């Protein structure tokens, strides 16, 4: 499935990934005994995420948004945040501002659980800008007031990165290859996101200007 994605053969990738998912009984990843006996079960969440990624790469954003909406409840918090970001991105690509707004409202209470918080906040800023441009000022304010200032975002993500690096160091002492892959990926994503965000010097000015 991953090889098919690399070859931009998205439909074939979904078929392969869905065959993998179908190998396991429903709820298998929630059974500690089954997980110990079948360690590959831990890759189910990633396989389901990649199905949604294939829709995004194919620019079929409605299918992607619907996929991630249905997938979120079954994911662990570390992976759930990625699903939220992909869902919000897909909705913005569709121009479905109302659904994007509902998602921002729904997720704001647990915003600190999202590992890639800068991406979520940047997309929220983008949504607020859209409401501003179409004259929906109250909705624009609701979005823009929920975007943290640059220093707060960087401080929060620095602490998150330190936490993820500690988790990675801990799982490296175990024989769980999936956890090593998961936390290596999360550390790299948060580090890259933080470094790219640090290059945006006018973030606070843009936010204040829109408000």
C-alpha positions, 0 to 999 in steps of 0.5 A: 500500500505504501509503495502504491502511494509512492507511485501515486496509484491511490486507488490500488493503495487503498485496496492494499491497505484495506486488505491489511485492515481486514486481516484483523477482527473488529476492535483487535487493537483494543485487546492487550492480549491480542496485541501482544500475540499479534504485534502487527495489530498496532499498525492498524491505526496508521493503515487507516490514516494512510487510507485518508492520506490517499484521498487527500493526495488524489484531491478527493477532499470530501472522501478524505474529510468523511474518512477522518471524521469517522476514524477519529473516535477509534484512534489514540490521542497521539494519532487522533490529532493528525486526523483532526488536522487532515480533516480540517485541511480537507474541509478548507480545501472543499471551501466547507467553512461551516463544517470547518468551523464546527470542527474547530469549535469541537476540538478547541476544548482539547487543543493541547492534545494535538501534537501538531498544534501549530498546524491546527492553529495555522489552519484556524487562522486561515479559516478566520481569514476566510470569514473575514473576507466574506463579511462574517465578522463574528465567526472570524473573531471566534476563530482568530481569538482562539489562535495563540500568539507566536511565543506561546505556540513556540513555548508549548511546542518546545515542551511537547517536543521534550515530552515526545523525545522522552517517550521515544527514549523510553520506548527505545528500551523496549521491543516494540518496533511500532512505538519506536516508529510512532514516536520517531515520526511524531518527534520529527513532525513536531520538530520540523513544524516548529522550525518552519514556524520560527521562520514566520516573523510576522505571525503576530502582526498578521493575527492582530491585523485581522482581529 
